[in-house]
Amino acid sequence: MRSVRAIFFDLDDTLVDYDRAAWTATVRRVCAALETDVPELRPDRLFDAYTHAYDAHLRATEATIARSPSGASDARSIWREIWQRALAECGHESDALAGRALDLYVRDRNRSYRLFDDVTDVLAALRERVDTLAVVTNGPVDAQRDKLAATGLDRHFDLIVVSAEVGVAKPDKAIFDLAIRRLDVEPRSVWHVGDNLTTDVGGARNARLGAGVWLNRAGVARGADDPSPGYEIASLRELPALVDQ
């Protein structure tokens, strides 16, 4: 009998490569495009206002169900309200302009999502080794499912669990328990792979999974208080051999 029957994956910075530099480029392109609509708008000032508001929102909602200031949990509402706030700070309080910013922002993000170069081949190799592959990810439903669709990842997985859809976020064991129940597997036969020691490795430990696998692409040092992974890998290409062991 296989000791590893299912592998769960985090999404952002594990499978999908849309890093800070790519996001920053998206925001700058949106700000530049808005200047063509509103010549008196200063793109650099709007860029600073948006990135500051966005970062503050991320810090406030880390490892939780993210919601906009008005309480909406979908990404488009969150992004639109942040654009509204940033535009208002720059003296351009306009629902229509915020809507234009949102449309530009969503289109640019969806064009910019990329898979890491080790993803597709490794998923194919794991299909020959385990029964089930799943995604367990924190984030708004529309944002996460946009990434899966834009990159073609959605066709590779048997189950996709998004925190905002189920009302609980990693590292809470409940999100892993839900995936385990849906797939009818034993926790000890499941590995979870992700780049975040707190939400991914800590979450796997909380759920008593077989292993929390830390994908440490950048080779960063683990802090003394960070959860200890069952395995540490620098590339997903190391996973098939680990499963074979």
SULRA-V912261 format. One record per residue. N is the residue number from 1. RES is the residue in one small letter. SS is DSSP state (h for helix, s for strand, l for the rest). BURIAL is I if it has 24 or more other ideal C-beta (glycine too) atoms within 12 Angstrom, else O. D_CENTER is the distance of its C-alpha to the mean C-alpha in Angstrom with 1 decimal. Layout:
N&RES&SS&BURIAL&D_CENTER ; N&RES&SS&BURIAL&D_CENTER
This chain:
1&m&l&O&32.7 ; 2&r&l&O&29.2 ; 3&s&l&O&27.9 ; 4&v&l&I&24.2 ; 5&r&l&I&23.8 ; 6&a&s&I&20.1 ; 7&i&s&I&16.9 ; 8&f&s&I&13.6 ; 9&f&s&I&10.4 ; 10&d&l&I&7.0 ; 11&l&l&I&4.7 ; 12&d&s&I&3.2 ; 13&d&l&I&6.9 ; 14&t&l&I&8.2 ; 15&l&l&I&8.8 ; 16&v&s&I&7.6 ; 17&d&s&I&9.5 ; 18&y&l&I&9.1 ; 19&d&l&O&10.4 ; 20&r&h&O&12.4 ; 21&a&h&O&15.4 ; 22&a&h&O&14.0 ; 23&w&h&I&12.8 ; 24&t&h&O&16.2 ; 25&a&h&O&18.0 ; 26&t&h&I&16.6 ; 27&v&h&I&17.8 ; 28&r&h&I&21.1 ; 29&r&h&I&21.7 ; 30&v&h&I&21.3 ; 31&c&h&I&23.7 ; 32&a&h&O&26.1 ; 33&a&h&I&26.2 ; 34&l&h&I&27.0 ; 35&e&h&I&29.9 ; 36&t&h&O&31.5 ; 37&d&h&I&31.6 ; 38&v&l&I&32.6 ; 39&p&l&O&34.6 ; 40&e&l&O&35.1 ; 41&l&l&I&31.4 ; 42&r&l&O&30.5 ; 43&p&h&I&27.2 ; 44&d&h&O&26.8 ; 45&r&h&O&27.4 ; 46&l&h&I&24.9 ; 47&f&h&I&22.3 ; 48&d&h&O&23.0 ; 49&a&h&I&23.0 ; 50&y&h&I&19.7 ; 51&t&h&I&17.8 ; 52&h&h&O&19.7 ; 53&a&h&I&18.9 ; 54&y&h&I&15.2 ; 55&d&h&O&15.0 ; 56&a&h&O&17.2 ; 57&h&h&I&15.0 ; 58&l&h&O&12.0 ; 59&r&h&O&14.5 ; 60&a&h&O&16.1 ; 61&t&h&I&13.2 ; 62&e&l&O&11.4 ; 63&a&l&I&11.2 ; 64&t&l&I&12.7 ; 65&i&l&I&12.5 ; 66&a&l&I&12.0 ; 67&r&l&O&15.2 ; 68&s&l&I&17.1 ; 69&p&l&O&20.4 ; 70&s&l&O&22.2 ; 71&g&l&O&20.2 ; 72&a&l&O&18.2 ; 73&s&l&I&14.8 ; 74&d&l&I&13.9 ; 75&a&h&I&11.9 ; 76&r&h&I&15.1 ; 77&s&h&I&17.2 ; 78&i&h&I&15.2 ; 79&w&h&I&15.2 ; 80&r&h&I&18.8 ; 81&e&h&I&20.0 ; 82&i&h&I&18.7 ; 83&w&h&I&20.5 ; 84&q&h&I&23.5 ; 85&r&h&I&23.6 ; 86&a&h&I&23.4 ; 87&l&h&I&26.0 ; 88&a&h&O&28.2 ; 89&e&h&O&28.2 ; 90&c&l&I&29.4 ; 91&g&l&O&32.1 ; 92&h&l&I&30.7 ; 93&e&l&O&30.1 ; 94&s&l&O&29.7 ; 95&d&h&O&27.8 ; 96&a&h&O&28.5 ; 97&l&h&I&27.2 ; 98&a&h&I&23.9 ; 99&g&h&O&23.6 ; 100&r&h&I&24.4 ; 101&a&h&I&21.8 ; 102&l&h&I&19.1 ; 103&d&h&O&20.3 ; 104&l&h&I&20.3 ; 105&y&h&I&16.8 ; 106&v&h&I&15.2 ; 107&r&h&O&17.4 ; 108&d&h&I&16.7 ; 109&r&h&I&12.9 ; 110&n&h&I&13.5 ; 111&r&h&O&16.1 ; 112&s&h&I&14.1 ; 113&y&l&I&11.2 ; 114&r&s&O&12.5 ; 115&l&s&I&12.3 ; 116&f&l&I&13.4 ; 117&d&l&O&17.1 ; 118&d&l&I&17.2 ; 119&v&h&I&15.0 ; 120&t&h&O&17.4 ; 121&d&h&O&20.5 ; 122&v&h&I&19.1 ; 123&l&h&I&17.8 ; 124&a&h&O&21.3 ; 125&a&h&I&23.0 ; 126&l&h&I&21.2 ; 127&r&h&O&22.4 ; 128&e&l&O&25.9 ; 129&r&l&I&25.3 ; 130&v&l&I&23.5 ; 131&d&l&I&23.9 ; 132&t&s&I&20.4 ; 133&l&s&I&16.8 ; 134&a&s&I&13.9 ; 135&v&s&I&10.2 ; 136&v&s&I&9.4 ; 137&t&s&I&6.0 ; 138&n&l&I&6.1 ; 139&g&l&I&6.2 ; 140&p&l&I&9.0 ; 141&v&h&I&10.4 ; 142&d&h&I&11.4 ; 143&a&h&I&8.4 ; 144&q&h&I&6.5 ; 145&r&h&I&10.0 ; 146&d&h&I&10.8 ; 147&k&h&I&8.5 ; 148&l&h&I&10.1 ; 149&a&h&O&13.4 ; 150&a&h&I&13.6 ; 151&t&h&I&13.1 ; 152&g&l&O&15.2 ; 153&l&h&I&13.0 ; 154&d&h&I&13.9 ; 155&r&h&O&17.4 ; 156&h&h&I&16.7 ; 157&f&l&I&15.6 ; 158&d&l&I&18.0 ; 159&l&s&I&15.7 ; 160&i&s&I&12.3 ; 161&v&s&I&11.6 ; 162&v&s&I&9.4 ; 163&s&h&I&10.3 ; 164&a&h&I&11.8 ; 165&e&h&I&13.7 ; 166&v&h&I&15.3 ; 167&g&l&O&15.8 ; 168&v&l&I&14.6 ; 169&a&l&I&11.7 ; 170&k&l&I&11.3 ; 171&p&l&I&13.6 ; 172&d&l&I&16.0 ; 173&k&h&I&17.8 ; 174&a&h&O&18.1 ; 175&i&h&I&14.8 ; 176&f&h&I&15.8 ; 177&d&h&I&19.4 ; 178&l&h&I&18.5 ; 179&a&h&I&17.0 ; 180&i&h&I&20.1 ; 181&r&h&O&22.5 ; 182&r&h&O&21.3 ; 183&l&h&I&21.7 ; 184&d&l&O&24.8 ; 185&v&l&I&24.2 ; 186&e&l&O&25.3 ; 187&p&h&I&22.8 ; 188&r&h&O&24.6 ; 189&s&h&I&24.0 ; 190&v&s&I&20.2 ; 191&w&s&I&18.1 ; 192&h&s&I&14.5 ; 193&v&s&I&12.9 ; 194&g&s&I&10.2 ; 195&d&l&I&10.3 ; 196&n&l&I&10.6 ; 197&l&h&I&14.2 ; 198&t&h&I&14.1 ; 199&t&h&I&11.3 ; 200&d&h&I&11.5 ; 201&v&h&I&15.1 ; 202&g&h&I&16.4 ; 203&g&h&I&15.0 ; 204&a&h&I&16.6 ; 205&r&h&I&19.7 ; 206&n&h&I&19.8 ; 207&a&l&I&19.7 ; 208&r&l&O&22.3 ; 209&l&l&I&20.7 ; 210&g&l&I&22.5 ; 211&a&s&I&20.3 ; 212&g&s&I&17.2 ; 213&v&s&I&16.6 ; 214&w&s&I&15.3 ; 215&l&s&I&14.0 ; 216&n&l&I&15.6 ; 217&r&l&I&15.7 ; 218&a&l&O&17.3 ; 219&g&l&O&19.8 ; 220&v&l&O&19.3 ; 221&a&l&O&21.7 ; 222&r&l&O&20.8 ; 223&g&l&O&22.2 ; 224&a&l&O&25.1 ; 225&d&l&O&23.3 ; 226&d&l&O&20.1 ; 227&p&l&I&19.9 ; 228&s&l&O&21.5 ; 229&p&l&I&19.7 ; 230&g&l&I&21.7 ; 231&y&s&I&21.0 ; 232&e&s&I&19.7 ; 233&i&s&I&19.0 ; 234&a&l&O&18.6 ; 235&s&l&I&17.6 ; 236&l&h&I&16.6 ; 237&r&h&O&20.2 ; 238&e&h&I&21.5 ; 239&l&h&I&20.2 ; 240&p&h&I&22.9 ; 241&a&h&O&25.6 ; 242&l&h&I&24.3 ; 243&v&h&I&24.2 ; 244&d&h&O&27.7 ; 245&q&l&O&29.0
